[in-house]
Amino acid sequence: MQNNIILYYILITIISCIISGIIVYFYPKFGSRARQQIDKEERESILREANKEAEAKKKEVLLEARDEAHRIRSEAEKESQTRRRELQKTEQRLVRKEETIDKKIEELEKREKKLNLKEREAIRLKERLQQLNSQQRAKLEQISDLTTKEAKDLLMREIEEEIKQDAAVTVKKIIEETKNQSEKESRKIITLAIQKCAVDQVGESTVSVVHLPNDEMKGRIIGREGRNIRMLETLTGIDLIIDDTPEAVILSGFNPIRREIAKLTLEKLIVDGRIHPARIEEMFNKATKDMEVRIREEGEQASFAAGVSGLHPELINLLGKLRFRTSYGQNILHHSIEVSYLAGAIAAEIKADVQIAKRAGLLHDIGKAVDQSVEGPHAVIGGEILERYKESSAVIHAVSAHHEDIEQNTVEAVLIQACDAISAARPGARRETLESYLKRLEKLEKIADSFVGVNKSYAIQAGREIRIIVKPEDVDDYTAVKLAKNVVKKIEKELEYPGQIKVTVIRETRAIEYAK
């Protein structure tokens, strides 16, 4: 940069001199004659002035160039000093790092030597320990007269027994803690749901009674040579019982829909007064159509009452048929509505899907509307029906799994099962025949008596609880807990029952002495 500036100013000086020379040279040729008279001294004076000016310019340029060069040299020296200091610092850091690394290497070498010494010592001690262990094992085998394998098996049996006892204690503790934590909350939720639900419980039977205006009507119903009553029984499939009961005819049959059609037919005939085979057939057809309308209305009312919309018309009809079906005397349609109420209320409390719970609760027994003509569990049948009419997969799964015919994978499925049990277990909701009741009690006691260590078992609380008295010398406290769980599992596997059954295992120890 300095050289460029010097050359620049020298070039300006030379150009100025050249211009002055040109002026002096060409001026006499092109100027006027007066100018040609300028003498030699004046030209020399001009030339000297030009030279002086050029020399001054040259000095000025040289001074500026010298100053610029000095400045550049100073900056270069400063930069060089700065870099030199940085290099010195870097060199010092590298030296310190090298010294540190050397120290660490020395320490590692020392540690390695110590470790090698310890490793050799450990090997020596291990060999000594193995030698002593072998000697000790030989002495033990000689003293106990047991081989190593036998001693190991004995020890494993003792450890296994100890672990079983610990596991039983842990299980008992966990169960108690879980019950204490969940019982209050579950009781609160279920109580709240039951309080919100108020469904009438009506006991159903397999007979219907038609009241007559007078006893003379019995003869007209029977007809000449019994043709009227035979016609009624043939068309309806229901038995008519006409006995000494005053002003009443009893209709007997296990199909509630047919029994209801027969009742409507007989009531229409009594009102009409004309009772003969042709009129009986006509009234039967009208009663059948009226029954179809009533079934549809019952289904619509149930859907509206449960707050479930968008059901397929065929599902509405199947729901209506449930109005005339019973389970242990409990009306299935009323039961389905109650389950829907309970499921919706509990689902809202536990943050589950309320709409799916209510819908599945209403439709959970839909398979009972057709299970007389279709083979299989009613839960599975219900799932197939819902799938046929394009219900959601969540509803289908909850219905199919509410009796554990398939594995339960959703909260709603478990919820429907629980609400079904709650509705069925409500006092007065269901009734059983004496025979089935006694068989269930006998089955309960038989299941309990099948386990080792059981002395006696008693089914109490109408089969809602079984108490098992065990032999104290055969069953300890920890085994009693395990026995209760095993009995529960076997009951759940082999016995069908509404609600739940409580299993209580009692172990009593008595010490008796006589003072003489």
C-alpha positions as CSV (number, residue, x, y, z in Angstrom):
1,M,0.0,0.0,0.0
2,Q,2.9,2.4,0.9
3,N,4.6,1.8,-2.4
4,N,1.4,2.5,-4.4
5,I,1.0,5.9,-2.7
6,I,4.7,6.9,-3.5
7,L,4.4,5.9,-7.1
8,Y,1.1,7.8,-7.3
9,Y,2.7,11.1,-6.2
10,I,5.8,10.6,-8.3
11,L,3.6,10.0,-11.3
12,I,1.8,13.3,-10.6
13,T,5.1,15.2,-10.4
14,I,6.4,13.8,-13.7
15,I,3.2,14.6,-15.5
16,S,3.4,18.3,-14.1
17,C,6.9,18.6,-15.5
18,I,6.0,17.2,-18.8
19,I,3.1,19.6,-19.1
20,S,5.3,22.6,-18.3
21,G,7.8,21.5,-20.9
22,I,5.1,21.2,-23.5
23,I,3.8,24.6,-22.7
24,V,7.3,26.1,-23.0
25,Y,8.1,24.2,-26.2
26,F,4.9,24.8,-28.1
27,Y,3.9,28.2,-26.9
28,P,6.3,30.1,-29.2
29,K,4.9,28.3,-32.3
30,F,1.2,28.9,-31.6
31,G,1.3,32.1,-29.6
32,S,1.4,35.6,-30.8
33,R,4.5,37.5,-31.8
34,A,4.5,39.4,-28.5
35,R,4.8,36.2,-26.6
36,Q,7.6,35.1,-28.8
37,Q,9.5,38.0,-27.4
38,I,9.7,36.6,-24.0
39,D,13.3,36.3,-23.1
40,K,15.2,33.4,-21.8
41,E,15.2,34.5,-18.2
42,E,11.4,34.6,-18.0
43,R,11.2,31.0,-19.3
44,E,13.8,29.9,-16.9
45,S,11.9,31.6,-14.1
46,I,8.8,29.8,-15.0
47,L,10.7,26.5,-15.2
48,R,12.2,27.1,-11.8
49,E,8.8,27.8,-10.3
50,A,7.5,24.6,-11.8
51,N,10.4,22.6,-10.5
52,K,10.0,24.2,-7.0
53,E,6.3,23.3,-7.0
54,A,7.1,19.8,-8.2
55,E,9.8,19.4,-5.6
56,A,7.5,20.7,-2.8
57,K,4.7,18.3,-4.0
58,K,7.3,15.5,-4.1
59,K,8.4,16.2,-0.5
60,E,4.8,16.4,0.7
61,V,4.0,13.1,-1.0
62,L,7.2,11.5,0.5
63,L,6.2,12.8,4.0
64,E,2.7,11.4,3.7
65,A,4.0,8.1,2.4
66,R,6.5,7.9,5.3
67,D,3.7,8.7,7.8
68,E,1.5,6.0,6.3
69,A,4.3,3.5,6.3
70,H,5.1,4.3,9.9
71,R,1.4,3.8,10.9
72,I,1.2,0.5,9.0
73,R,4.4,-0.7,10.6
74,S,3.1,0.2,14.1
75,E,-0.2,-1.6,13.5
76,A,1.7,-4.6,12.2
77,E,4.0,-4.7,15.2
78,K,1.0,-4.4,17.6
79,E,-0.8,-7.3,15.8
80,S,2.4,-9.3,15.8
81,Q,2.9,-8.7,19.6
82,T,-0.8,-9.7,20.2
83,R,-0.4,-12.9,18.3
84,R,2.9,-13.6,20.0
85,R,1.3,-13.2,23.5
86,E,-1.6,-15.5,22.5
87,L,0.9,-18.1,21.2
88,Q,2.8,-17.8,24.5
89,K,-0.5,-18.4,26.5
90,T,-1.4,-21.3,24.3
91,E,2.0,-22.8,24.8
92,Q,1.8,-22.4,28.5
93,R,-1.7,-24.1,28.6
94,L,-0.3,-27.0,26.6
95,V,2.6,-27.3,28.9
96,R,0.3,-27.4,31.9
97,K,-2.0,-30.0,30.3
98,E,1.0,-32.1,29.4
99,E,2.1,-32.0,33.0
100,T,-1.4,-32.9,34.3
101,I,-1.6,-35.8,31.9
102,D,1.8,-37.1,33.0
103,K,0.6,-36.9,36.6
104,K,-2.6,-38.8,35.8
105,I,-0.6,-41.4,33.9
106,E,1.6,-41.9,36.9
107,E,-1.4,-42.2,39.2
108,L,-3.0,-44.8,36.9
109,E,0.1,-46.8,36.8
110,K,0.2,-46.8,40.6
111,R,-3.5,-47.9,40.7
112,E,-2.9,-50.6,38.1
113,K,-0.1,-52.0,40.2
114,K,-2.3,-52.0,43.3
115,L,-5.1,-53.6,41.4
116,N,-2.8,-56.3,40.1
117,L,-1.6,-57.0,43.6
118,K,-5.2,-57.1,44.9
119,E,-6.3,-59.3,42.0
120,R,-3.5,-61.8,42.8
121,E,-4.5,-61.7,46.5
122,A,-8.2,-62.2,45.6
123,I,-7.3,-65.2,43.4
124,R,-5.2,-66.7,46.2
125,L,-8.1,-66.1,48.7
126,K,-10.6,-67.6,46.3
127,E,-8.5,-70.7,45.8
128,R,-8.2,-70.9,49.6
129,L,-11.9,-70.4,50.1
130,Q,-12.7,-73.1,47.5
131,Q,-10.4,-75.5,49.3
132,L,-12.0,-74.7,52.7
133,N,-15.5,-75.0,51.2
134,S,-14.7,-78.4,49.7
135,Q,-13.3,-79.5,53.1
136,Q,-16.3,-78.1,54.9
137,R,-18.8,-79.7,52.5
138,A,-17.0,-83.1,52.9
139,K,-17.2,-82.7,56.7
140,L,-20.9,-81.8,56.5
141,E,-21.8,-84.7,54.3
142,Q,-19.9,-87.0,56.6
143,I,-21.7,-85.6,59.7
144,S,-25.2,-85.2,58.3
145,D,-25.1,-88.3,56.1
146,L,-26.6,-86.1,53.3
147,T,-25.2,-85.5,49.8
148,T,-24.9,-82.0,48.4
149,K,-27.9,-82.5,46.2
150,E,-30.0,-83.7,49.1
151,A,-28.9,-80.8,51.3
152,K,-29.7,-78.4,48.5
153,D,-33.2,-79.9,48.0
154,L,-33.9,-79.7,51.7
155,L,-32.8,-76.1,51.8
156,M,-34.9,-75.2,48.8
157,R,-38.0,-76.8,50.3
158,E,-37.4,-74.7,53.5
159,I,-36.9,-71.6,51.4
160,E,-40.0,-72.3,49.3
161,E,-42.1,-72.8,52.4
162,E,-40.9,-69.6,53.8
163,I,-41.5,-67.7,50.6
164,K,-45.1,-69.1,50.5
165,Q,-45.7,-67.9,54.0
166,D,-44.3,-64.5,53.1
167,A,-46.3,-64.3,49.9
168,A,-49.5,-65.2,51.8
169,V,-48.8,-62.4,54.3
170,T,-48.1,-60.0,51.5
171,V,-51.2,-60.9,49.6
172,K,-53.3,-60.6,52.7
173,K,-51.8,-57.2,53.5
174,I,-52.3,-56.0,49.9
175,I,-55.9,-57.2,49.8
176,E,-56.7,-55.5,53.1
177,E,-55.0,-52.2,52.0
178,T,-56.8,-52.3,48.7
179,K,-60.2,-53.0,50.3
180,N,-59.7,-50.2,52.8
181,Q,-58.8,-47.7,50.0
182,S,-61.4,-48.7,47.4
183,E,-64.3,-49.9,49.5
184,K,-65.4,-46.5,50.6
185,E,-65.1,-44.9,47.1
186,S,-66.8,-47.8,45.3
187,R,-69.6,-47.9,47.9
188,K,-70.1,-44.2,47.4
189,I,-70.3,-44.5,43.6
190,I,-72.6,-47.5,43.6
191,T,-74.9,-46.0,46.3
192,L,-75.1,-42.8,44.4
193,A,-76.0,-44.6,41.2
194,I,-78.6,-46.8,42.9
195,Q,-80.2,-43.7,44.5
196,K,-80.6,-42.1,41.1
197,C,-82.3,-45.2,39.7
198,A,-85.8,-46.1,40.7
199,V,-87.2,-48.9,38.6
200,D,-90.3,-50.9,39.7
201,Q,-89.6,-54.5,40.5
202,V,-92.5,-56.8,39.5
203,G,-92.5,-60.5,40.0
204,E,-93.5,-62.4,36.9
205,S,-94.9,-65.9,36.6
206,T,-95.8,-68.4,33.9
207,V,-99.6,-68.0,34.3
208,S,-102.0,-65.2,33.5
209,V,-105.6,-64.7,34.8
210,V,-108.5,-63.5,32.7
211,H,-111.4,-62.3,34.7
212,L,-114.9,-63.2,33.5
213,P,-118.1,-61.2,33.9
214,N,-119.8,-64.4,35.1
215,D,-119.4,-68.1,35.4
216,E,-121.7,-68.7,32.4
217,M,-118.9,-67.4,30.2
218,K,-116.8,-70.5,31.0
219,G,-119.2,-72.7,29.1
220,R,-119.2,-70.4,26.1
221,I,-115.4,-70.4,26.1
222,I,-115.4,-74.2,26.2
223,G,-118.0,-74.4,23.5
224,R,-119.9,-77.4,22.1
225,E,-117.8,-80.5,22.7
226,G,-114.8,-78.3,23.6
227,R,-114.3,-77.0,20.1
228,N,-113.8,-73.3,21.2
229,I,-111.2,-74.1,23.8
230,R,-109.4,-76.4,21.4
231,M,-109.3,-73.7,18.8
232,L,-107.9,-71.2,21.3
233,E,-105.2,-73.6,22.5
234,T,-104.3,-74.6,18.9
235,L,-103.9,-71.0,17.7
236,T,-102.1,-69.6,20.8
237,G,-100.1,-72.6,21.9
238,I,-101.3,-71.8,25.5
239,D,-103.2,-74.1,27.9
240,L,-106.5,-72.7,29.2
241,I,-107.3,-73.9,32.7
242,I,-111.0,-73.6,33.6
243,D,-111.6,-74.9,37.1
244,D,-113.7,-74.0,40.1
245,T,-112.0,-70.6,40.4
246,P,-115.0,-68.1,40.4
247,E,-115.2,-65.8,37.4
248,A,-111.6,-66.5,36.2
249,V,-109.8,-68.4,33.5
250,I,-106.1,-69.3,33.9
251,L,-103.7,-69.2,31.0
252,S,-100.6,-71.3,31.4
253,G,-97.5,-71.3,29.2
254,F,-93.8,-70.6,29.2
255,N,-93.8,-68.3,26.2
256,P,-94.9,-64.9,27.7
257,I,-95.6,-63.3,24.3
258,R,-98.0,-66.1,23.2
259,R,-99.6,-66.0,26.7
260,E,-100.2,-62.3,26.3
261,I,-101.7,-62.8,22.8
262,A,-104.0,-65.5,24.2
263,K,-105.0,-63.1,27.0
264,L,-105.8,-60.3,24.5
265,T,-107.7,-62.7,22.3
266,L,-109.9,-64.0,25.1
267,E,-110.6,-60.5,26.4
268,K,-111.7,-59.4,22.9
269,L,-113.9,-62.4,22.6
270,I,-115.5,-61.7,26.0
271,V,-116.2,-58.1,25.1
272,D,-117.6,-59.1,21.7
273,G,-119.7,-61.9,23.1
274,R,-119.6,-64.0,19.9
275,I,-117.4,-67.0,20.6
276,H,-117.0,-69.6,17.9
277,P,-114.0,-70.9,15.9
278,A,-114.2,-68.4,13.1
279,R,-114.5,-65.5,15.5
280,I,-111.7,-66.9,17.6
281,E,-109.4,-66.9,14.6
282,E,-110.4,-63.4,13.7
283,M,-109.8,-62.1,17.2
284,F,-106.5,-63.9,17.4
285,N,-105.2,-62.2,14.2
286,K,-106.2,-58.8,15.6
287,A,-104.6,-59.6,19.0
288,T,-101.4,-60.6,17.1
289,K,-101.3,-57.3,15.2
290,D,-102.0,-55.4,18.4
291,M,-99.2,-57.3,20.1
292,E,-96.8,-56.3,17.3
293,V,-97.7,-52.6,17.8
294,R,-97.4,-52.9,21.6
295,I,-94.0,-54.6,21.3
296,R,-92.7,-51.7,19.2
297,E,-94.2,-49.1,21.6
298,E,-92.6,-50.9,24.6
299,G,-89.2,-50.8,22.8
300,E,-89.6,-47.1,21.9
301,Q,-90.6,-46.2,25.5
302,A,-87.6,-48.2,26.9
303,S,-85.2,-46.4,24.5
304,F,-86.7,-43.0,25.5
305,A,-86.6,-43.8,29.2
306,A,-82.9,-44.9,29.0
307,G,-82.0,-41.8,26.9
308,V,-80.6,-44.0,24.1
309,S,-81.4,-42.8,20.5
310,G,-80.6,-43.9,17.0
311,L,-81.5,-47.6,17.5
312,H,-82.3,-49.8,14.5
313,P,-86.1,-50.5,14.2
314,E,-85.4,-54.3,14.5
315,L,-83.5,-53.6,17.8
316,I,-86.5,-51.6,19.0
317,N,-88.7,-54.6,18.3
318,L,-86.3,-56.9,20.1
319,L,-86.3,-54.6,23.1
320,G,-90.1,-54.6,23.2
321,K,-90.1,-58.4,23.3
322,L,-87.9,-58.3,26.4
323,R,-90.9,-56.7,28.1
324,F,-92.5,-60.1,28.1
325,R,-89.4,-62.1,29.1
326,T,-88.3,-62.8,32.7
327,S,-85.2,-64.1,34.5
328,Y,-85.8,-65.6,38.0
329,G,-89.1,-63.6,37.9
330,Q,-87.4,-60.3,37.1
331,N,-88.7,-58.5,34.0
332,I,-85.8,-58.3,31.6
333,L,-86.8,-55.0,30.0
334,H,-87.1,-53.3,33.4
335,H,-83.8,-54.9,34.3
336,S,-82.2,-53.6,31.1
337,I,-83.4,-50.0,31.7
338,E,-82.1,-50.2,35.3
339,V,-78.7,-51.4,34.1
340,S,-78.6,-48.6,31.6
341,Y,-79.4,-46.1,34.4
342,L,-76.7,-47.6,36.7
343,A,-74.1,-47.8,34.0
344,G,-74.6,-44.2,33.0
345,A,-74.4,-42.9,36.5
346,I,-71.3,-44.9,37.4
347,A,-69.6,-44.1,34.1
348,A,-70.1,-40.4,34.8
349,E,-68.4,-40.8,38.2
350,I,-65.4,-42.8,37.0
351,K,-64.9,-40.6,33.8
352,A,-65.9,-43.4,31.4
353,D,-67.9,-43.0,28.2
354,V,-71.5,-42.4,29.5
355,Q,-73.2,-42.9,26.1
356,I,-71.5,-46.2,25.4
357,A,-72.3,-47.4,29.0
358,K,-76.0,-46.4,28.7
359,R,-76.4,-47.9,25.3
360,A,-74.6,-51.2,26.2
361,G,-76.6,-51.4,29.5
362,L,-79.9,-51.1,27.6
363,L,-78.9,-53.7,25.0
364,H,-76.9,-56.1,27.2
365,D,-79.7,-58.8,27.3
366,I,-80.9,-58.3,23.8
367,G,-79.9,-61.9,23.0
368,K,-82.6,-63.2,25.3
369,A,-85.2,-62.0,22.9
370,V,-84.1,-64.7,20.4
371,D,-82.1,-67.2,22.4
372,Q,-85.0,-69.7,22.3
373,S,-84.5,-70.2,18.6
374,V,-80.8,-69.6,18.5
375,E,-78.2,-71.8,20.3
376,G,-75.4,-70.2,22.4
377,P,-75.0,-67.9,25.4
378,H,-77.3,-64.9,25.3
379,A,-74.4,-62.5,25.6
380,V,-72.6,-63.8,22.5
381,I,-76.0,-63.9,20.6
382,G,-76.6,-60.3,21.6
383,G,-73.2,-59.3,20.3
384,E,-73.9,-61.0,17.0
385,I,-77.3,-59.2,16.7
386,L,-75.7,-55.8,17.4
387,E,-73.0,-56.5,14.9
388,R,-75.7,-57.3,12.3
389,Y,-77.4,-54.0,12.9
390,K,-74.1,-51.9,12.7
391,E,-73.7,-51.0,16.4
392,S,-70.3,-49.6,17.5
393,S,-67.5,-52.0,18.3
394,A,-67.4,-50.7,21.9
395,V,-71.1,-51.5,22.5
396,I,-70.8,-54.9,20.9
397,H,-67.8,-55.8,23.0
398,A,-69.4,-54.6,26.3
399,V,-72.5,-56.7,25.5
400,S,-70.6,-59.8,24.4
401,A,-68.3,-59.7,27.5
402,H,-70.8,-59.0,30.3
403,H,-70.8,-62.6,31.3
404,E,-67.1,-63.1,30.5
405,D,-67.8,-65.3,27.5
406,I,-65.0,-63.3,25.9
407,E,-62.2,-61.4,27.6
408,Q,-63.1,-57.9,28.8
409,N,-60.9,-55.3,27.3
410,T,-62.7,-52.0,28.1
411,V,-63.9,-50.2,31.2
412,E,-67.4,-50.1,29.9
413,A,-67.5,-53.9,29.6
414,V,-66.5,-54.4,33.2
415,L,-69.0,-51.7,34.1
416,I,-71.9,-53.5,32.4
417,Q,-71.1,-56.7,34.2
418,A,-71.0,-54.9,37.6
419,C,-74.3,-53.1,36.9
420,D,-76.0,-56.3,35.7
421,A,-75.0,-58.0,39.0
422,I,-76.2,-54.9,41.1
423,S,-79.6,-54.9,39.4
424,A,-80.0,-58.7,39.8
425,A,-78.9,-58.7,43.4
426,R,-81.3,-56.0,44.5
427,P,-83.6,-57.4,47.2
428,G,-86.9,-58.7,45.7
429,A,-85.6,-58.3,42.1
430,R,-85.4,-62.0,41.4
431,R,-86.8,-65.2,42.8
432,E,-85.8,-68.8,42.5
433,T,-87.6,-72.0,42.7
434,L,-87.1,-74.0,45.9
435,E,-85.4,-76.8,44.0
436,S,-82.8,-74.6,42.2
437,Y,-82.2,-72.8,45.5
438,L,-81.4,-76.0,47.4
439,K,-79.3,-77.3,44.5
440,R,-77.2,-74.1,44.6
441,L,-76.7,-74.4,48.4
442,E,-75.6,-78.0,48.1
443,K,-73.3,-77.2,45.2
444,L,-71.7,-74.4,47.3
445,E,-71.0,-76.7,50.3
446,K,-69.8,-79.5,48.0
447,I,-67.2,-77.1,46.4
448,A,-66.0,-76.0,49.8
449,D,-65.7,-79.6,51.1
450,S,-63.6,-80.7,48.1
451,F,-60.5,-78.9,49.5
452,V,-57.9,-80.5,51.8
453,G,-58.1,-79.4,55.4
454,V,-61.8,-78.5,55.4
455,N,-63.7,-79.8,58.4
456,K,-67.2,-78.5,57.7
457,S,-68.8,-75.9,55.5
458,Y,-72.2,-74.0,55.8
459,A,-74.0,-72.1,53.1
460,I,-75.9,-69.2,54.8
461,Q,-77.6,-65.9,53.9
462,A,-79.7,-67.6,51.2
463,G,-76.5,-68.7,49.5
464,R,-74.9,-65.3,49.6
465,E,-72.2,-66.5,52.0
466,I,-70.4,-69.7,52.7
467,R,-68.5,-70.3,56.0
468,I,-65.7,-72.9,56.0
469,I,-64.4,-74.3,59.2
470,V,-60.9,-75.8,58.7
471,K,-58.8,-78.2,60.7
472,P,-56.2,-76.1,62.6
473,E,-53.6,-78.8,62.6
474,D,-53.7,-79.1,58.8
475,V,-54.3,-75.4,57.8
476,D,-52.3,-72.5,59.2
477,D,-53.3,-68.8,59.1
478,Y,-51.4,-68.1,55.9
479,T,-52.8,-71.2,54.1
480,A,-56.3,-70.1,55.2
481,V,-56.0,-66.9,53.1
482,K,-54.9,-69.0,50.1
483,L,-57.8,-71.5,50.7
484,A,-60.4,-68.7,50.6
485,K,-59.0,-67.4,47.2
486,N,-59.0,-71.0,45.8
487,V,-62.6,-71.6,46.9
488,V,-63.6,-68.3,45.3
489,K,-62.0,-69.2,42.0
490,K,-63.7,-72.6,41.9
491,I,-67.1,-71.1,42.7
492,E,-66.7,-68.6,39.9
493,K,-65.7,-71.4,37.5
494,E,-68.3,-74.0,38.3
495,L,-71.3,-72.2,39.7
496,E,-73.8,-69.7,38.2
497,Y,-75.4,-67.2,40.6
498,P,-76.7,-63.7,40.7
499,G,-74.8,-61.1,42.6
500,Q,-71.8,-62.2,44.7
501,I,-70.9,-64.9,47.2
502,K,-68.9,-64.2,50.3
503,V,-66.4,-66.8,51.4
504,T,-65.3,-66.9,55.0
505,V,-62.6,-69.3,56.3
506,I,-62.6,-69.9,60.0
507,R,-59.6,-71.5,61.8
508,E,-60.0,-72.1,65.5
509,T,-57.5,-73.5,67.9
510,R,-58.4,-74.7,71.4
511,A,-56.2,-75.8,74.3
512,I,-58.0,-77.8,76.9
513,E,-56.6,-79.1,80.2
514,Y,-58.2,-80.5,83.3
515,A,-57.2,-79.7,86.9
516,K,-57.3,-82.7,89.1
